[in-house]
Amino acid sequence: MQLRAAPHGALAGDVRVPGDKSISHRSLMLAGLAVGESRIEGLLEGADVMATADAMRQLGVGLERLGPGSWRALGCGVAGLAEPESVLDLGNAGTGVRLLMGILAGHGFTSFLSGDASLRRRPMRRIAEPLQAMGAEVLARSGGRLPLALTGRVDLVPITWRSPVASAQIKSAVLLAGLHAPGRTTVIEPLASRDHSERMLRAMGAKVESGASAEGWVVEIDGEPELAPQAFEVPADPSSAAFPLVAALVAGDSALTLRGISVNPLRTGLLTTLREMGADLTLANEREAAGEPVADLLVQGGALEAVDVPAERAPSMIDEYPILAVAAAFARGTTRMRGLGELRVKESDRLALMAEGLEACGIEVAIEGDDLLVTGPVGATGAATIDAHHDHRIAMSFLVLGGLGAAPITVQGAETILTSFPGFADLMNGLGASIEEVGP
Ligand code: S3P
């Protein structure tokens, strides 16, 4: 599907973006490992999360949709999943396949896992290695890529895993495997990545401890707990909120309220950065929902200044760099975003695609090592056609840019937006944007 975004004026409105993708995947998986009936409210019903739902069903979990975002799950208990009859296809979902690998490592059967063209290109060795150290067998395509076969064991060995990158997907896969290991499994990451798995596992009764050490951020889990079913409440996704947020900040006299977004401190790097750039952002109605801090975010449009974004902030805003790069194109000066090596192995090589795409639109951009540099404010953007390369965040970033610049931008392969943000174009248009379908 091709979507074209045309320049718009100020945006205004009061909206709630769909549920958080990370917490939605985890709700389905953890509900499947609990003993008994869990409820989930606010579940993201995007393609990624629905792929996880299908996989959990194939593994024997009873899942029923009661209404929009409202689900009931009948869990099988830790180590209670059943051998799937066919290949588990996780589509575009890196979180889906990686966390599921951790769970399957503790089950004594063989599963076959695959995904779409984007997921089949992404590195899985970073997950396979710790799981193999715990006793699972993984046979993957060259470069440790999908499709792969994973044979788990019911008696995994508890390990201490030092991850070279701060990655919640690696950390969560090891912790989920640790559920099946007698004793204590430890993950050490260089910086703390998002901690939704830890929060949810604790709420369900697992013993999970975390804290800083000289080696990095340490998380420990005690194996073989019984997990209690939960009433999960999924907050709105701050990574989805980032698109209307940046659009409203840049588009003149905008005023926007984004309801109920997760403001987990390990997810708020974009808010910190935009505030440093001079953005007028206010949190209201701060509260806690099912163990996650949540707030309404009030956004007022205004001028932005370039900043230097430190590498240490990357884990807390890893999915927000594409849209931050768009914001930087309208800020005065050169914004340097440091330490973005991990962006090369996301749904696409986001570093390369952002640089190429921004340049095609007439924006001054450079890559230096793992840093992305964007200089603004751009005088007048030119019309361009951008291929999304199976990457929802690339698609949405350029549609936001098309609304903010001087000329329309067409995005090919825009159906990828459905992986994380169903209703994106309608929500944006409701605020005053102009996004329309222009081709198959
Ligand atoms: C996610 C973690 C991040 C993020 C991804 C979702 C998660 O990946 O990019 O979209 O739900 O754990 P890494 O932690 O591997 O960087």
Residues whose N, C-alpha, C, O or C-beta is under 5 A from the ligand:
A	BS01	S3P	S22 T95 A166 S167 A168 Q169 I170 S193 I318 D319
